Structures are given as C-alpha cells and as structure tokens.
Amino acid sequence: MPPLRVLLVDDEPPARDFLRRLLAPHRAAVEIVGEARSVGDAEEKCTRLRPDLVFLDVQMPRDDGFALLPRLAPPLPAVIFVTAYDTFAVRAFDVNAVDYLLKPVAPERLARALARVAEAAGPRGTDPLPAALLPTDTVFLRSDRGVRTAPVAALTHIEAVENYTRVHLADVPPMLVRRTMAEWEKILPTHLFVRIERSLLVNRGAVRQLEVVSRDVAHAYLAGRATPVTLARRASLRLREALSDRKT
C-alpha cells in the first residue's frame, strides 16, 4: 500500500517542524507532500496536491481550521485536528474528523491517530485493526451506510452476525460493522468488556441490572436500552462473575 500523502496546516513554523519530526518514524506509512500556514493556503494546497490526510491546526489567524472543510471539493481528505484545547474535541467529531490531538502531541498518541486513519480508509472487506483502545478513546464504526464515531465506553454490547458484528450504543440505533468478535476482543479494553457468549460481548459498565428469570434464563438491562438482553444460564453466570469483579 502506498504511503498516505500528508499536508501539515499550522500558522506556526515550529509547530509544523515538530509534527514533521514526530512523523519521521512513520515514513513508510506517510509522505509529507506540503505545508500550509493559513486556511486559504491550505485550500490552495489541498486542491493542487490532493492529500489523503491533513493535520489541521484549529486556532489560526483570520479563520480557524474548521473553516477549511466547507471549502474543499470531494473527495475530502481525512482530517486530524491539532489543538491546544480539548474543548474543540466534540466539534471535531461533529465534522467527521478522524481524530484530534492535543498539543504538545505525544508520539504514542500520534501513532494511535494514524492507526485510526488506516482503519477508516481500509478497503471493503476486512478492516485493518486499530491500536489497542482505551475507554476514553474514540472508535470508528464503518458500515455500508457510512461511518460513525463513538467513545469506546459508549459501546454497550456487541453481537456476532456471521463475519460481521452488530454494535450497540446507548440511546442510538445499532450498526452492523465489518469486524469480527475476535478482532473486537483484541482491541477493546479487557477490564471493561467481557465475552460472556461466543456471539456476545458486554460492556460491564453499561449493565444496569441483571435479573434472574428462571434457572436457565436471565435478563440483562443495559444503558440506553428499554428491553433487556436475554441470557442463557452459562452466560448469565459469566456476566455475574464479571460484575462481581467490577465491584472488588
């Protein structure tokens, strides 16, 4: 796979130089094709250079980084916002940014952001796995209908559907995504998610109540879900053990 063509956008040359040094160990995966010091400069270079990925500073003179996106013609590059203030995070994901990085950018955090770009841009079929996730991380959920971002901790449970999985989140419709249960197990934080059946992963933090209906059946009530998930006896025992571990 050819390296991603990258454009660095920041009004401060030292900030661009710092990103160049951070990206140097990833030269097999990325190629810096240009730099821009303003939104207008970035618009011109995006049109001419057609980068795959833009590292975009938020606060710049005249226009902030968010002003760039409406000016670009499709296909749009992937965008990673770079900012000194985490108050811009929600707005960044509202405009479908792949990620946002807080200055000064840590090398391991940059590596995770690049992994997310690879995940979001992966070919149809099997998606490349991102780096191992933390509860505070944001995960991409890509389906035939589009891409949604969500905090890892917002995933309530995941069901196997052949070679796909149905991902449930609190208070929003589930998504059928191209990722197997085994792949989810590799990247989700193990202290939070437990596989209680071959076809079911549950976020222990999302369990609001576990109700025993009979010797062989229990109901798990999860955050944001009006109806319970029905569990067989063995699955309910595994979940009960996991919940007990959570309290200790």
C-alpha positions as YAML, in Angstrom:
chain: A
units: angstrom
residues:
- id: 1
  name: MET
  ca: [0.00, 0.00, 0.00]
- id: 2
  name: PRO
  ca: [1.46, 3.43, -0.93]
- id: 3
  name: PRO
  ca: [2.08, 5.88, 1.92]
- id: 4
  name: LEU
  ca: [-0.59, 8.42, 2.82]
- id: 5
  name: ARG
  ca: [0.02, 11.85, 1.29]
- id: 6
  name: VAL
  ca: [0.02, 14.30, 4.20]
- id: 7
  name: LEU
  ca: [-0.45, 18.07, 4.40]
- id: 8
  name: LEU
  ca: [0.54, 19.94, 7.58]
- id: 9
  name: VAL
  ca: [-1.51, 23.05, 8.35]
- id: 10
  name: ASP
  ca: [-0.42, 25.37, 11.17]
- id: 11
  name: ASP
  ca: [0.37, 29.07, 11.24]
- id: 12
  name: GLU
  ca: [3.43, 28.48, 13.43]
- id: 13
  name: PRO
  ca: [6.53, 27.01, 11.69]
- id: 14
  name: PRO
  ca: [7.86, 25.42, 14.93]
- id: 15
  name: ALA
  ca: [4.59, 23.51, 15.28]
- id: 16
  name: ARG
  ca: [4.89, 22.19, 11.71]
- id: 17
  name: ASP
  ca: [8.52, 21.24, 12.30]
- id: 18
  name: PHE
  ca: [7.52, 19.39, 15.47]
- id: 19
  name: LEU
  ca: [4.92, 17.35, 13.55]
- id: 20
  name: ARG
  ca: [7.48, 16.58, 10.86]
- id: 21
  name: ARG
  ca: [9.83, 15.14, 13.49]
- id: 22
  name: LEU
  ca: [7.02, 13.11, 15.07]
- id: 23
  name: LEU
  ca: [6.01, 11.70, 11.68]
- id: 24
  name: ALA
  ca: [9.58, 10.80, 10.68]
- id: 25
  name: PRO
  ca: [9.45, 7.29, 12.25]
- id: 26
  name: HIS
  ca: [6.28, 6.63, 10.21]
- id: 27
  name: ARG
  ca: [7.83, 7.46, 6.83]
- id: 28
  name: ALA
  ca: [6.83, 4.04, 5.45]
- id: 29
  name: ALA
  ca: [3.17, 4.90, 6.11]
- id: 30
  name: VAL
  ca: [3.08, 8.65, 5.43]
- id: 31
  name: GLU
  ca: [4.66, 11.09, 2.99]
- id: 32
  name: ILE
  ca: [4.53, 14.81, 3.78]
- id: 33
  name: VAL
  ca: [3.69, 16.49, 0.48]
- id: 34
  name: GLY
  ca: [3.29, 20.06, 1.71]
- id: 35
  name: GLU
  ca: [2.74, 22.61, 4.45]
- id: 36
  name: ALA
  ca: [0.29, 25.49, 4.82]
- id: 37
  name: ARG
  ca: [0.20, 28.44, 7.21]
- id: 38
  name: SER
  ca: [-3.46, 29.53, 6.84]
- id: 39
  name: VAL
  ca: [-6.87, 28.28, 5.75]
- id: 40
  name: GLY
  ca: [-6.54, 30.00, 2.38]
- id: 41
  name: ASP
  ca: [-3.10, 28.49, 1.86]
- id: 42
  name: ALA
  ca: [-4.40, 25.06, 2.89]
- id: 43
  name: GLU
  ca: [-7.34, 25.31, 0.49]
- id: 44
  name: GLU
  ca: [-5.00, 26.01, -2.43]
- id: 45
  name: LYS
  ca: [-2.62, 23.20, -1.50]
- id: 46
  name: CYS
  ca: [-5.44, 20.69, -0.96]
- id: 47
  name: THR
  ca: [-6.77, 21.49, -4.43]
- id: 48
  name: ARG
  ca: [-3.34, 21.19, -6.03]
- id: 49
  name: LEU
  ca: [-1.73, 18.38, -4.04]
- id: 50
  name: ARG
  ca: [-4.82, 16.23, -3.23]
- id: 51
  name: PRO
  ca: [-3.51, 14.96, 0.13]
- id: 52
  name: ASP
  ca: [-5.00, 11.85, 1.73]
- id: 53
  name: LEU
  ca: [-4.61, 13.25, 5.24]
- id: 54
  name: VAL
  ca: [-4.47, 16.77, 6.69]
- id: 55
  name: PHE
  ca: [-3.10, 17.63, 10.13]
- id: 56
  name: LEU
  ca: [-5.12, 20.78, 10.78]
- id: 57
  name: ASP
  ca: [-4.48, 23.37, 13.48]
- id: 58
  name: VAL
  ca: [-7.68, 24.79, 14.96]
- id: 59
  name: GLN
  ca: [-6.66, 28.28, 16.01]
- id: 60
  name: MET
  ca: [-5.10, 30.32, 13.21]
- id: 61
  name: PRO
  ca: [-5.27, 34.00, 12.20]
- id: 62
  name: ARG
  ca: [-8.42, 35.17, 10.38]
- id: 63
  name: ASP
  ca: [-10.10, 31.74, 10.01]
- id: 64
  name: ASP
  ca: [-9.97, 28.73, 12.29]
- id: 65
  name: GLY
  ca: [-9.29, 25.23, 10.99]
- id: 66
  name: PHE
  ca: [-12.99, 24.32, 10.84]
- id: 67
  name: ALA
  ca: [-13.46, 26.92, 8.09]
- id: 68
  name: LEU
  ca: [-11.33, 24.85, 5.70]
- id: 69
  name: LEU
  ca: [-13.60, 21.83, 5.33]
- id: 70
  name: PRO
  ca: [-16.58, 23.53, 3.58]
- id: 71
  name: ARG
  ca: [-14.17, 24.97, 1.01]
- id: 72
  name: LEU
  ca: [-12.83, 21.61, -0.14]
- id: 73
  name: ALA
  ca: [-14.25, 19.68, -3.08]
- id: 74
  name: PRO
  ca: [-14.84, 15.95, -2.68]
- id: 75
  name: PRO
  ca: [-13.30, 13.52, -2.23]
- id: 76
  name: LEU
  ca: [-12.31, 15.07, 1.08]
- id: 77
  name: PRO
  ca: [-9.05, 14.11, 2.78]
- id: 78
  name: ALA
  ca: [-9.05, 12.55, 6.21]
- id: 79
  name: VAL
  ca: [-8.57, 15.23, 8.88]
- id: 80
  name: ILE
  ca: [-6.80, 15.11, 12.23]
- id: 81
  name: PHE
  ca: [-7.26, 18.31, 14.19]
- id: 82
  name: VAL
  ca: [-4.36, 19.54, 16.29]
- id: 83
  name: THR
  ca: [-5.19, 21.93, 19.12]
- id: 84
  name: ALA
  ca: [-4.03, 23.13, 22.49]
- id: 85
  name: TYR
  ca: [-7.59, 23.00, 23.86]
- id: 86
  name: ASP
  ca: [-9.71, 19.86, 24.32]
- id: 87
  name: THR
  ca: [-12.88, 21.98, 24.20]
- id: 88
  name: PHE
  ca: [-12.75, 21.57, 20.40]
- id: 89
  name: ALA
  ca: [-12.94, 17.77, 20.55]
- id: 90
  name: VAL
  ca: [-16.73, 17.43, 20.22]
- id: 91
  name: ARG
  ca: [-16.83, 19.89, 17.34]
- id: 92
  name: ALA
  ca: [-14.01, 17.99, 15.61]
- id: 93
  name: PHE
  ca: [-16.01, 14.76, 15.62]
- id: 94
  name: ASP
  ca: [-19.17, 16.62, 14.57]
- id: 95
  name: VAL
  ca: [-17.42, 17.39, 11.27]
- id: 96
  name: ASN
  ca: [-16.26, 13.76, 10.90]
- id: 97
  name: ALA
  ca: [-12.62, 14.32, 11.76]
- id: 98
  name: VAL
  ca: [-10.70, 11.09, 12.18]
- id: 99
  name: ASP
  ca: [-9.16, 12.28, 15.44]
- id: 100
  name: TYR
  ca: [-7.92, 15.29, 17.35]
- id: 101
  name: LEU
  ca: [-4.55, 15.68, 19.05]
- id: 102
  name: LEU
  ca: [-3.71, 17.92, 21.96]
- id: 103
  name: LYS
  ca: [-0.53, 19.97, 21.82]
- id: 104
  name: PRO
  ca: [2.15, 19.05, 22.63]
- id: 105
  name: VAL
  ca: [1.43, 15.88, 20.70]
- id: 106
  name: ALA
  ca: [2.73, 12.68, 22.29]
- id: 107
  name: PRO
  ca: [4.36, 10.14, 19.91]
- id: 108
  name: GLU
  ca: [2.18, 7.24, 21.10]
- id: 109
  name: ARG
  ca: [-0.97, 9.36, 20.66]
- id: 110
  name: LEU
  ca: [0.09, 10.23, 17.11]
- id: 111
  name: ALA
  ca: [0.60, 6.54, 16.36]
- id: 112
  name: ARG
  ca: [-2.94, 5.80, 17.51]
- id: 113
  name: ALA
  ca: [-4.32, 8.57, 15.32]
- id: 114
  name: LEU
  ca: [-2.53, 7.16, 12.27]
- id: 115
  name: ALA
  ca: [-3.96, 3.73, 13.07]
- id: 116
  name: ARG
  ca: [-7.44, 5.26, 13.05]
- id: 117
  name: VAL
  ca: [-6.82, 6.78, 9.64]
- id: 118
  name: ALA
  ca: [-5.84, 3.34, 8.34]
- id: 119
  name: GLU
  ca: [-8.98, 1.89, 9.91]
- id: 120
  name: ALA
  ca: [-11.29, 4.50, 8.40]
- id: 121
  name: ALA
  ca: [-9.68, 4.25, 4.96]
- id: 122
  name: GLY
  ca: [-9.44, 0.46, 4.89]
- id: 123
  name: PRO
  ca: [-10.67, -1.46, 1.84]
- id: 124
  name: ARG
  ca: [-14.06, -3.07, 1.74]
- id: 125
  name: GLY
  ca: [-13.87, -6.50, 3.29]
- id: 126
  name: THR
  ca: [-11.62, -6.74, 6.30]
- id: 127
  name: ASP
  ca: [-10.64, -3.53, 8.05]
- id: 128
  name: PRO
  ca: [-7.15, -3.16, 9.45]
- id: 129
  name: LEU
  ca: [-7.19, -3.24, 13.23]
- id: 130
  name: PRO
  ca: [-6.50, -0.02, 15.12]
- id: 131
  name: ALA
  ca: [-4.18, 0.08, 18.05]
- id: 132
  name: ALA
  ca: [-5.47, -1.29, 21.35]
- id: 133
  name: LEU
  ca: [-8.15, 1.04, 22.64]
- id: 134
  name: LEU
  ca: [-8.71, 2.79, 25.95]
- id: 135
  name: PRO
  ca: [-12.18, 3.52, 27.38]
- id: 136
  name: THR
  ca: [-11.62, 7.22, 26.66]
- id: 137
  name: ASP
  ca: [-10.63, 6.60, 23.03]
- id: 138
  name: THR
  ca: [-12.95, 7.12, 20.08]
- id: 139
  name: VAL
  ca: [-13.59, 4.20, 17.75]
- id: 140
  name: PHE
  ca: [-14.73, 4.27, 14.12]
- id: 141
  name: LEU
  ca: [-17.79, 2.18, 13.26]
- id: 142
  name: ARG
  ca: [-17.88, 1.74, 9.49]
- id: 143
  name: SER
  ca: [-20.82, 0.13, 7.74]
- id: 144
  name: ASP
  ca: [-22.38, 0.14, 4.27]
- id: 145
  name: ARG
  ca: [-24.38, 3.19, 5.35]
- id: 146
  name: GLY
  ca: [-21.45, 5.31, 6.43]
- id: 147
  name: VAL
  ca: [-19.12, 5.97, 9.35]
- id: 148
  name: ARG
  ca: [-19.95, 6.86, 12.92]
- id: 149
  name: THR
  ca: [-17.53, 7.72, 15.69]
- id: 150
  name: ALA
  ca: [-18.23, 6.82, 19.31]
- id: 151
  name: PRO
  ca: [-16.37, 6.72, 22.61]
- id: 152
  name: VAL
  ca: [-15.31, 3.18, 23.44]
- id: 153
  name: ALA
  ca: [-17.11, 3.41, 26.79]
- id: 154
  name: ALA
  ca: [-20.39, 4.20, 24.96]
- id: 155
  name: LEU
  ca: [-20.49, 0.72, 23.36]
- id: 156
  name: THR
  ca: [-22.96, -1.28, 25.48]
- id: 157
  name: HIS
  ca: [-22.70, -4.68, 23.79]
- id: 158
  name: ILE
  ca: [-21.60, -6.34, 20.55]
- id: 159
  name: GLU
  ca: [-23.32, -9.27, 18.84]
- id: 160
  name: ALA
  ca: [-21.80, -11.60, 16.24]
- id: 161
  name: VAL
  ca: [-23.57, -11.70, 12.88]
- id: 162
  name: GLU
  ca: [-21.63, -14.22, 10.74]
- id: 163
  name: ASN
  ca: [-18.43, -12.38, 9.73]
- id: 164
  name: TYR
  ca: [-19.87, -9.05, 10.87]
- id: 165
  name: THR
  ca: [-20.85, -7.67, 14.25]
- id: 166
  name: ARG
  ca: [-23.79, -5.56, 15.39]
- id: 167
  name: VAL
  ca: [-22.54, -2.81, 17.68]
- id: 168
  name: HIS
  ca: [-24.99, -1.34, 20.19]
- id: 169
  name: LEU
  ca: [-24.59, 2.09, 21.75]
- id: 170
  name: ALA
  ca: [-26.62, 3.84, 24.41]
- id: 171
  name: ASP
  ca: [-29.65, 5.71, 23.01]
- id: 172
  name: VAL
  ca: [-28.79, 5.36, 19.29]
- id: 173
  name: PRO
  ca: [-29.58, 2.65, 16.70]
- id: 174
  name: PRO
  ca: [-27.06, -0.23, 16.42]
- id: 175
  name: MET
  ca: [-24.69, -0.53, 13.48]
- id: 176
  name: LEU
  ca: [-23.65, -3.62, 11.51]
- id: 177
  name: VAL
  ca: [-19.90, -3.26, 11.03]
- id: 178
  name: ARG
  ca: [-17.18, -5.19, 9.23]
- id: 179
  name: ARG
  ca: [-15.33, -6.57, 12.20]
- id: 180
  name: THR
  ca: [-15.38, -9.99, 13.83]
- id: 181
  name: MET
  ca: [-15.80, -10.76, 17.51]
- id: 182
  name: ALA
  ca: [-12.20, -11.98, 17.66]
- id: 183
  name: GLU
  ca: [-10.99, -8.65, 16.30]
- id: 184
  name: TRP
  ca: [-13.07, -6.73, 18.84]
- id: 185
  name: GLU
  ca: [-11.59, -8.84, 21.65]
- id: 186
  name: LYS
  ca: [-8.07, -7.89, 20.54]
- id: 187
  name: ILE
  ca: [-8.66, -4.14, 20.65]
- id: 188
  name: LEU
  ca: [-11.23, -3.50, 23.40]
- id: 189
  name: PRO
  ca: [-10.07, -2.88, 26.98]
- id: 190
  name: THR
  ca: [-10.37, -6.25, 28.75]
- id: 191
  name: HIS
  ca: [-11.17, -4.72, 32.13]
- id: 192
  name: LEU
  ca: [-14.35, -3.23, 30.63]
- id: 193
  name: PHE
  ca: [-15.60, -5.73, 28.05]
- id: 194
  name: VAL
  ca: [-16.29, -9.39, 28.74]
- id: 195
  name: ARG
  ca: [-17.23, -12.08, 26.22]
- id: 196
  name: ILE
  ca: [-20.00, -13.95, 28.00]
- id: 197
  name: GLU
  ca: [-21.07, -15.99, 24.96]
- id: 198
  name: ARG
  ca: [-19.40, -16.91, 21.70]
- id: 199
  name: SER
  ca: [-21.64, -14.36, 20.00]
- id: 200
  name: LEU
  ca: [-21.89, -11.66, 22.69]
- id: 201
  name: LEU
  ca: [-19.50, -9.10, 24.23]
- id: 202
  name: VAL
  ca: [-20.85, -6.92, 27.03]
- id: 203
  name: ASN
  ca: [-19.58, -3.67, 28.49]
- id: 204
  name: ARG
  ca: [-19.67, -4.26, 32.23]
- id: 205
  name: GLY
  ca: [-20.02, -0.54, 32.85]
- id: 206
  name: ALA
  ca: [-23.24, -0.47, 30.81]
- id: 207
  name: VAL
  ca: [-25.05, -3.14, 32.86]
- id: 208
  name: ARG
  ca: [-27.78, -1.51, 34.95]
- id: 209
  name: GLN
  ca: [-29.44, -4.68, 36.27]
- id: 210
  name: LEU
  ca: [-29.13, -8.44, 35.98]
- id: 211
  name: GLU
  ca: [-32.46, -10.12, 36.68]
- id: 212
  name: VAL
  ca: [-32.75, -13.89, 37.11]
- id: 213
  name: VAL
  ca: [-35.98, -15.05, 35.44]
- id: 214
  name: SER
  ca: [-35.55, -18.78, 35.93]
- id: 215
  name: ARG
  ca: [-32.84, -21.36, 36.48]
- id: 216
  name: ASP
  ca: [-31.88, -21.17, 32.81]
- id: 217
  name: VAL
  ca: [-32.75, -17.60, 31.80]
- id: 218
  name: ALA
  ca: [-31.71, -14.13, 32.96]
- id: 219
  name: HIS
  ca: [-32.31, -10.61, 31.67]
- id: 220
  name: ALA
  ca: [-29.52, -8.05, 31.41]
- id: 221
  name: TYR
  ca: [-30.69, -4.42, 31.35]
- id: 222
  name: LEU
  ca: [-28.17, -2.19, 29.62]
- id: 223
  name: ALA
  ca: [-27.77, 1.58, 29.44]
- id: 224
  name: GLY
  ca: [-29.98, 3.26, 26.84]
- id: 225
  name: ARG
  ca: [-31.94, 0.08, 26.06]
- id: 226
  name: ALA
  ca: [-35.58, -0.31, 27.10]
- id: 227
  name: THR
  ca: [-35.75, -4.07, 26.54]
- id: 228
  name: PRO
  ca: [-33.34, -6.48, 28.22]
- id: 229
  name: VAL
  ca: [-30.85, -8.81, 26.58]
- id: 230
  name: THR
  ca: [-31.88, -12.42, 27.26]
- id: 231
  name: LEU
  ca: [-29.06, -14.63, 28.54]
- id: 232
  name: ALA
  ca: [-28.76, -18.37, 28.93]
- id: 233
  name: ARG
  ca: [-27.63, -19.74, 32.28]
- id: 234
  name: ARG
  ca: [-23.91, -20.00, 31.49]
- id: 235
  name: ALA
  ca: [-23.78, -16.52, 30.00]
- id: 236
  name: SER
  ca: [-25.60, -15.03, 32.99]
- id: 237
  name: LEU
  ca: [-23.14, -16.70, 35.37]
- id: 238
  name: ARG
  ca: [-20.19, -15.28, 33.44]
- id: 239
  name: LEU
  ca: [-21.71, -11.82, 33.50]
- id: 240
  name: ARG
  ca: [-22.48, -12.11, 37.21]
- id: 241
  name: GLU
  ca: [-18.82, -13.03, 37.86]
- id: 242
  name: ALA
  ca: [-17.66, -10.10, 35.74]
- id: 243
  name: LEU
  ca: [-19.92, -7.70, 37.64]
- id: 244
  name: SER
  ca: [-18.62, -9.06, 40.93]
- id: 245
  name: ASP
  ca: [-15.06, -8.42, 39.76]
- id: 246
  name: ARG
  ca: [-16.07, -4.85, 38.85]
- id: 247
  name: LYS
  ca: [-17.13, -4.17, 42.44]
- id: 248
  name: THR
  ca: [-13.93, -5.52, 44.01]
...
